[in-house]
Amino acid sequence: MKTKEMVLAALFAALVGVMGLVPAIPLGFIPVPITLQTLGVILAGCFLGKKTGAMSMILFIVLVAIGLPLLSGGRGGIAPLIGPAAGYIWSWPIAAFLIGYFTEKVWFEAKVWKIMIINFVFGALFVDAIGAVVMAMITHTSIVGGVTSGLIFIPGDTIKAIVAAIIAIQLKTVSPINSVRFNTAHR
């Protein structure tokens, strides 16, 4: 990784950590709260691109694993990474990679609706599906019950996908994806 990519990955890991300071909305009927952190994950993918976006989320997970209280409610350490929210958290690097991969494919002709769809599929549906299945397995409930309960996240994550797409398009001229696409096209 270049220095610029490392700095951007660290900044986005920090951004997701700061989003963890925003109070989570506990749901009561499932052990995973609604947080703002998924917005940071989606934005990492659609603004940074596949490589740097995924690296930022890997860095975030490493920081959580060593005990930094970066998750909602000031949680950190190994417990959240093996608890009911584990599937959601572990899916973040993959989601950022997939969002970045497909965003890079449409970047130069990108319309906000294309990025919204990519963000929705991989930032909402993918994360929520993986998270709900893992949550069901960890809490010893049925997969159908876990996925049904996890549907509560779709409306909020859809809004996050839209907001991230709008931000990425507004900041398109300064996105590192421009240099990734330029360097790839001229090799």
VOBA-1610 file (N, C-alpha, C; in pm, whole numbers, padded with zeros to 5 digits, always signed):
BEGIN
Met+00084-00119+00000Met+00000+00000+00000Met+00088+00124+00000Lys+00043+00223-00071Lys+00111+00352-00070Lys+00073+00426+00058Thr+00155+00527+00091Thr+00132+00605+00213Thr-00007+00667+00211Lys-00049+00721+00098Lys-00181+00784+00089Lys-00291+00683+00118Glu-00278+00563+00064Glu-00379+00459+00088Glu-00383+00420+00235Met-00265+00409+00298Met-00260+00374+00440Met-00326+00483+00525Val-00299+00608+00491Val-00359+00719+00566Val-00511+00718+00549Leu-00558+00699+00426Leu-00703+00696+00402Leu-00769+00577+00472Ala-00702+00462+00471Ala-00756+00345+00541Ala-00767+00374+00690Ala-00664+00436+00746Ala-00667+00470+00889Ala-00775+00573+00918Leu-00790+00672+00831Leu-00894+00774+00852Leu-01033+00713+00849Phe-01057+00621+00758Phe-01190+00561+00751Phe-01214+00463+00866Ala-01109+00395+00912Ala-01124+00312+01032Ala-01162+00402+01150Ala-01096+00518+01159Ala-01128+00614+01265Ala-01270+00667+01249Leu-01311+00695+01126Leu-01447+00745+01099Leu-01551+00644+01148Val-01531+00518+01119Val-01625+00415+01165Val-01624+00408+01318Gly-01506+00426+01378Gly-01498+00430+01524Gly-01574+00548+01582Val-01561+00665+01520Val-01635+00784+01565Val-01785+00762+01550Met-01825+00696+01442Met-01968+00667+01423Met-02020+00574+01531Gly-01930+00498+01594Gly-01968+00413+01707Gly-02001+00493+01832Leu-01958+00620+01835Leu-01990+00707+01948Leu-02134+00756+01945Val-02194+00754+01825Val-02334+00794+01813Val-02417+00685+01883Pro-02501+00725+01975Pro-02577+00623+02051Pro-02652+00525+01960Ala-02636+00399+01992Ala-02704+00293+01918Ala-02849+00286+01963Ile-02930+00227+01879Ile-03071+00209+01912Ile-03092+00061+01946Pro-03107+00029+02074Pro-03130-00111+02110Pro-03270-00154+02066Leu-03277-00278+02022Leu-03405-00327+01971Leu-03480-00415+02070Gly-03410-00474+02163Gly-03476-00557+02263Gly-03503-00698+02215Phe-03567-00714+02101Phe-03603-00848+02056Phe-03489-00918+01981Ile-03382-00845+01946Ile-03262-00908+01895Ile-03142-00842+01964Pro-03033-00917+01979Pro-02921-00866+02058Pro-02823-00775+01982Val-02862-00726+01867Val-02775-00640+01787Val-02846-00505+01771Pro-02781-00395+01809Pro-02846-00264+01798Pro-02832-00204+01659Ile-02912-00103+01633Ile-02898-00024+01510Ile-02790+00080+01537Thr-02689+00084+01450Thr-02580+00180+01467Thr-02559+00257+01337Leu-02481+00362+01346Leu-02445+00442+01229Leu-02322+00385+01158Gln-02257+00288+01218Gln-02129+00240+01167Gln-02137+00179+01027Thr-02248+00121+00991Thr-02262+00065+00857Thr-02248+00173+00750Leu-02288+00295+00781Leu-02270+00406+00687Leu-02121+00423+00654Gly-02036+00416+00755Gly-01892+00428+00734Gly-01837+00315+00650Val-01887+00194+00671Val-01845+00078+00594Val-01880+00097+00447Ile-02003+00137+00421Ile-02050+00157+00284Ile-01970+00269+00218Leu-01950+00377+00290Leu-01876+00491+00237Leu-01730+00453+00208Ala-01672+00370+00293Ala-01534+00324+00269Ala-01525+00254+00134Gly-01621+00170+00104Gly-01619+00099-00024Gly-01642+00190-00143Cys-01744+00272-00136Cys-01781+00351-00255Cys-01698+00477-00273Phe-01622+00518-00171Phe-01535+00634-00186Phe-01388+00593-00203Leu-01343+00495-00124Leu-01203+00454-00128Leu-01173+00350-00235Gly-01272+00271-00272Gly-01248+00162-00366Gly-01223+00032-00292Lys-01207-00074-00370Lys-01205-00209-00313Lys-01088-00234-00218Lys-00967-00202-00260Lys-00849-00236-00180Lys-00842-00152-00052Thr-00846-00022-00066Thr-00831+00065+00051Thr-00954+00056+00141Gly-01072+00042+00081Gly-01194+00026+00160Gly-01189-00098+00246Ala-01150-00211+00186Ala-01141-00336+00262Ala-01033-00327+00369Met-00919-00267+00335Met-00810-00253+00433Met-00853-00168+00552Ser-00934-00064+00526Ser-00979+00021+00636Ser-01065-00058+00734Met-01147-00148+00683Met-01233-00227+00772Met-01156-00338+00841Ile-01053-00392+00776Ile-00967-00490+00843Ile-00894-00421+00958Leu-00841-00302+00932Leu-00774-00225+01037Leu-00871-00197+01152Phe-00992-00161+01120Phe-01093-00135+01224Phe-01113-00258+01312Ile-01127-00375+01251Ile-01149-00498+01327Ile-01027-00530+01413Val-00907-00509+01360Val-00786-00532+01440Val-00785-00441+01561Leu-00820-00314+01542Leu-00823-00219+01653Leu-00927-00259+01759Val-01041-00308+01712Val-01143-00357+01806Val-01090-00480+01880Ala-01026-00571+01806Ala-00976-00695+01867Ala-00872-00669+01975Ile-00790-00564+01959Ile-00689-00537+02061Ile-00746-00459+02180Gly-00876-00430+02172Gly-00944-00374+02288Gly-00988-00229+02280Leu-00962-00163+02168Leu-01009-00024+02158Leu-01162-00021+02155Pro-01224+00067+02230Pro-01371+00071+02241Pro-01435+00146+02123Leu-01424+00089+02004Leu-01469+00156+01882Leu-01609+00117+01836Leu-01663+00012+01892Leu-01797-00030+01854Leu-01900+00048+01935Ser-02022+00049+01888Ser-02128+00122+01958Ser-02132+00081+02105Gly-02159+00177+02189Gly-02164+00153+02332Gly-02026+00140+02395Gly-01921+00176+02321Gly-01786+00170+02375Gly-01732+00029+02388Arg-01781-00061+02306Arg-01737-00200+02314Arg-01608-00220+02235Gly-01525-00309+02280Gly-01404-00348+02211Gly-01358-00481+02265Gly-01252-00535+02210Gly-01200-00665+02254Gly-01256-00778+02169Ile-01228-00898+02212Ile-01268-01017+02135Ile-01417-01048+02148Ala-01477-01019+02262Ala-01617-01057+02287Ala-01713-01011+02177Pro-01710-00885+02133Pro-01803-00847+02027Pro-01776-00918+01893Leu-01651-00961+01875Leu-01615-01027+01749Leu-01655-01174+01745Ile-01702-01226+01857Ile-01751-01364+01860Ile-01894-01370+01915Gly-01953-01254+01942Gly-02089-01247+01997Gly-02193-01236+01887Pro-02316-01203+01923Pro-02427-01196+01827Pro-02404-01102+01709Ala-02326-00996+01727Ala-02302-00901+01617Ala-02183-00941+01530Ala-02120-01053+01560Ala-01997-01094+01490Ala-02013-01101+01339Gly-02121-01158+01292Gly-02141-01171+01147Gly-02150-01037+01078Tyr-02214-00943+01143Tyr-02222-00808+01087Tyr-02083-00748+01077Ile-02008-00753+01186Ile-01875-00691+01192Ile-01779-00757+01095Trp-01774-00890+01095Trp-01680-00962+01007Trp-01716-00946+00860Ser-01840-00913+00830Ser-01877-00894+00689Ser-01832-00759+00636Trp-01796-00666+00724Trp-01762-00530+00680Trp-01646-00523+00581Pro-01532-00593+00602Pro-01426-00584+00501Pro-01468-00640+00365Ile-01545-00747+00368Ile-01592-00807+00242Ile-01689-00713+00173Ala-01779-00654+00251Ala-01876-00559+00194Ala-01805-00439+00135Ala-01708-00382+00206Ala-01634-00267+00154Ala-01561-00305+00026Phe-01503-00425+00023Phe-01435-00472-00098Phe-01533-00483-00215Leu-01646-00550-00193Leu-01743-00570-00301Leu-01802-00437-00348Ile-01835-00349-00256Ile-01887-00217-00294Ile-01781-00144-00376Gly-01657-00147-00329Gly-01549-00081-00402Gly-01524-00141-00538Tyr-01528-00273-00546Tyr-01505-00343-00673Tyr-01608-00299-00778Phe-01734-00307-00742Phe-01838-00272-00839Phe-01846-00122-00865Thr-01815-00041-00765Thr-01812+00103-00785Thr-01701+00139-00882Glu-01584+00077-00869Glu-01474+00103-00962Glu-01514+00069-01105Lys-01595-00034-01122Lys-01639-00076-01257Lys-01724+00030-01326Val-01801+00107-01248Val-01893+00206-01308Val-01851+00350-01279Trp-01734+00369-01218Trp-01697+00498-01162Trp-01705+00614-01261Phe-01649+00600-01380Phe-01642+00715-01470Phe-01774+00748-01537Glu-01862+00651-01545Glu-01997+00682-01594Glu-02099+00672-01481Ala-02050+00678-01360Ala-02134+00658-01243Ala-02239+00766-01227Lys-02357+00720-01210Lys-02469+00803-01169Lys-02499+00765-01025Val-02557+00856-00952Val-02581+00829-00810Val-02668+00705-00791Trp-02763+00678-00881Trp-02850+00563-00864Trp-02772+00432-00879Lys-02668+00429-00964Lys-02589+00307-00978Lys-02514+00276-00849Ile-02456+00380-00790Ile-02383+00362-00665Ile-02479+00324-00553Met-02600+00382-00554Met-02701+00347-00454Met-02734+00198-00460Ile-02750+00147-00581Ile-02784+00005-00597Ile-02670-00083-00547Ile-02546-00050-00585Ile-02430-00126-00538Ile-02424-00121-00386Asn-02440-00003-00329Asn-02436+00012-00183Asn-02547-00068-00116Phe-02666-00066-00174Phe-02779-00139-00115Phe-02754-00290-00118Val-02710-00341-00233Val-02691-00485-00247Val-02583-00536-00151Phe-02470-00466-00147Phe-02357-00517-00068Phe-02345-00454+00071Gly-02399-00335+00090Gly-02391-00269+00220Gly-02512-00294+00307Ala-02624-00326+00246Ala-02745-00355+00323Ala-02778-00504+00315Leu-02810-00553+00197Leu-02853-00693+00184Leu-02744-00791+00225Phe-02623-00774+00173Phe-02514-00867+00203Phe-02480-00865+00352Val-02453-00747+00407Val-02416-00736+00549Val-02528-00789+00637Asp-02651-00752+00607Asp-02762-00796+00691Asp-02787-00946+00680Ala-02769-01003+00562Ala-02788-01148+00546Ala-02682-01225+00623Ile-02555-01189+00605Ile-02448-01257+00678Ile-02466-01237+00828Gly-02491-01114+00868Gly-02507-01083+01009Gly-02621-01159+01074Ala-02735-01166+01005Ala-02852-01233+01061Ala-02831-01384+01074Val-02766-01444+00975Val-02741-01588+00980Val-02645-01621+01095Val-02537-01544+01105Val-02440-01569+01214Val-02504-01542+01350Met-02583-01435+01359Met-02653-01404+01485Met-02743-01521+01525Ala-02815-01577+01429Ala-02903-01689+01459Ala-02823-01810+01509Met-02710-01836+01445Met-02629-01951+01487Met-02571-01929+01627Ile-02524-01808+01655Ile-02464-01780+01787Ile-02569-01781+01897Thr-02689-01732+01867Thr-02794-01726+01969Thr-02881-01852+01971His-02845-01950+01890His-02916-02077+01884His-03064-02060+01850Thr-03091-01972+01755Thr-03227-01957+01704Thr-03228-02006+01560Ser-03345-02018+01505Ser-03353-02067+01367Ser-03299-01961+01272Ile-03244-02008+01160Ile-03193-01917+01057Ile-03308-01830+01005Val-03423-01890+00985Val-03540-01814+00936Val-03577-01706+01037Gly-03576-01742+01165Gly-03607-01644+01269Gly-03503-01532+01274Gly-03375-01568+01260Gly-03268-01468+01260Gly-03279-01373+01142Val-03304-01430+01024Val-03316-01346+00904Val-03442-01260+00913Thr-03550-01315+00961Thr-03673-01237+00977Thr-03652-01122+01074Ser-03587-01150+01187Ser-03556-01043+01283Ser-03462-00940+01223Gly-03366-00987+01145Gly-03268-00899+01083Gly-03325-00804+00979Leu-03446-00833+00933Leu-03508-00743+00835Leu-03530-00602+00889Ile-03528-00589+01021Ile-03546-00459+01084Ile-03437-00360+01042Phe-03320-00413+01002Phe-03208-00327+00964Phe-03219-00273+00822Ile-03297-00336+00736Ile-03301-00300+00594Ile-03342-00154+00570Pro-03447-00101+00631Pro-03482+00039+00602Pro-03370+00137+00637Gly-03311+00123+00753Gly-03203+00212+00794Gly-03080+00196+00706Asp-03046+00072+00673Asp-02929+00048+00589Asp-02953+00096+00446Thr-03078+00097+00402Thr-03111+00153+00271Thr-03084+00303+00271Ile-03124+00369+00377Ile-03097+00514+00388Ile-02946+00539+00390Lys-02872+00457+00463Lys-02726+00471+00468Lys-02665+00451+00329Ala-02718+00355+00253Ala-02668+00330+00117Ala-02691+00451+00028Ile-02804+00514+00042Ile-02836+00633-00038Ile-02747+00750+00002Val-02734+00773+00132Val-02650+00884+00181Val-02506+00865+00137Ala-02453+00744+00149Ala-02314+00717+00109Ala-02295+00741-00041Ala-02392+00701-00121Ala-02381+00722-00266Ala-02378+00871-00299Ile-02463+00946-00235Ile-02467+01092-00258Ile-02335+01155-00217Ile-02282+01118-00102Ile-02154+01172-00056Ile-02042+01135-00153Ala-02036+01008-00193Ala-01930+00963-00283Ala-01934+01037-00416Ile-02052+01056-00471Ile-02064+01128-00598Ile-02027+01275-00580Gln-02067+01335-00470Gln-02031+01475-00444Gln-01880+01493-00428Leu-01813+01391-00375Leu-01668+01399-00353Leu-01590+01322-00461Lys-01655+01293-00571Lys-01597+01210-00677Lys-01461+01259-00724Thr-01444+01390-00737Thr-01319+01443-00791Thr-01200+01418-00699Val-01222+01397-00571Val-01111+01373-00478Val-01102+01227-00433Ser-01183+01141-00489Ser-01182+01001-00452Ser-01056+00932-00502Pro-00997+00846-00418Pro-00880+00770-00463Pro-00912+00673-00576Ile-01039+00647-00599Ile-01076+00559-00711Ile-01028+00619-00842Asn-01025+00749-00852Asn-00978+00813-00975Asn-00837+00769-01010Ser-00747+00765-00913Ser-00609+00725-00941Ser-00599+00575-00965Val-00681+00496-00896Val-00681+00351-00920Val-00724+00322-01062Arg-00832+00382-01104Arg-00883+00359-01240Arg-00787+00413-01345Phe-00725+00529-01319Phe-00632+00589-01413Phe-00509+00499-01428Asn-00454+00451-01317Asn-00336+00366-01322Asn-00365+00231-01388Thr-00483+00176-01365Thr-00520+00049-01425Thr-00539+00065-01575Ala-00600+00174-01619Ala-00628+00195-01761Ala-00501+00220-01842His-00395+00263-01776His-00274+00299-01849His-00159+00202-01825Arg-00188+00079-01789Arg-00082-00022-01770Arg-00064-00102-01895
//
